[in-house]
Amino acid sequence: MTRTFWLSFHGDADQFLGACVVDVTDEDAAQAKAFATQRFPGARPGSEWLGAAIRKAHVLSCNPGGDVAGLEITHETSEIIMMRAPRNRLLSVAEIEALDAVADESGT
């Protein structure tokens, strides 16, 4: 199973640093779960998926630091996000705005 996550990064004073889309596998989640179980025994079931997404962004150098907010978009119906959004790299504000513009034009 693979799950897809949108991660948004923010710095001081809520300065937007960029976003990325990453795909997380069962193996990624299992590794994150082993880590979370040791470090965060009270972690909620299923939180390993978001943890794996954040770790993957870090390993792929698309995590610029700061605070991160994540959203699973595995079942997102928007073709723009699921098919056109580049994976595994930091997206700039301009790239995100371009994706939004295409989505607005296509009605998705």
C-alpha positions in Angstrom: 0.0 0.0 0.0 1.2 3.5 -0.8 -0.2 6.7 0.7 0.3 10.2 -0.6 0.9 13.2 1.6 1.0 17.0 1.1 3.4 18.6 3.5 3.5 22.4 4.1 6.4 24.1 5.8 6.3 27.3 7.7 9.1 29.3 9.4 9.0 32.2 11.9 6.0 34.5 11.9 4.2 31.8 9.8 6.4 32.5 6.8 5.6 30.0 4.1 8.7 28.0 3.1 7.2 25.7 0.5 5.4 22.4 0.2 6.0 18.9 -1.1 4.1 15.8 -2.1 5.6 12.5 -1.1 4.4 8.9 -1.4 4.9 6.7 1.6 5.0 2.9 1.5 4.1 0.2 4.0 7.8 -0.3 4.6 8.4 3.5 5.3 5.5 3.5 7.8 6.8 0.3 9.5 10.2 2.0 10.0 8.5 5.1 11.4 6.3 3.1 13.7 9.4 1.4 15.2 11.0 4.8 15.8 7.8 6.3 17.2 7.1 3.4 19.5 10.5 3.9 21.2 10.5 7.7 21.3 6.7 8.5 21.6 5.0 5.6 23.4 1.7 7.6 23.5 1.6 8.2 19.7 -1.8 7.6 18.1 -2.3 4.5 16.0 -1.7 5.4 12.3 0.5 8.4 13.1 3.4 6.5 11.7 2.2 7.4 8.2 2.6 11.1 8.7 5.9 10.5 10.5 7.1 8.5 7.6 6.1 11.3 5.2 8.0 13.9 7.2 11.1 11.7 7.4 10.9 11.0 3.6 10.8 14.7 2.9 13.9 15.2 5.1 15.8 12.3 3.4 14.9 13.7 0.0 16.0 17.2 1.0 12.6 18.7 0.3 12.1 19.6 3.9 13.4 23.2 4.4 12.9 23.0 8.2 10.5 25.0 10.3 7.1 23.8 11.3 5.3 21.2 9.2 1.6 20.6 8.6 0.6 17.4 6.7 -2.4 16.1 5.0 -3.0 12.7 3.5 -4.3 13.1 0.0 -4.2 9.5 -1.1 -7.9 9.6 -2.1 -7.8 13.2 -3.5 -10.0 13.4 -6.5 -8.2 16.4 -8.0 -6.2 15.3 -11.0 -4.1 18.4 -10.6 -2.7 17.4 -7.2 -2.5 13.6 -7.8 -1.2 13.5 -11.3 0.5 16.9 -12.0 2.1 17.9 -8.7 5.8 17.0 -8.8 6.8 14.5 -6.2 9.7 14.4 -3.8 10.9 18.0 -4.1 10.1 21.3 -2.5 7.5 23.3 -4.5 7.8 27.0 -4.5 4.9 29.4 -4.0 4.9 30.1 -7.8 4.6 26.4 -8.6 1.7 25.9 -6.1 0.0 29.0 -7.6 0.4 27.5 -11.1 -1.2 24.2 -9.9 -4.0 26.2 -8.4 -4.5 28.1 -11.6 -4.7 24.9 -13.7 -7.1 23.5 -11.2 -9.3 26.6 -11.4 -9.3 26.4 -15.2 -10.2 22.8 -15.4 -12.8 22.9 -12.6 -11.1 20.3 -10.5 
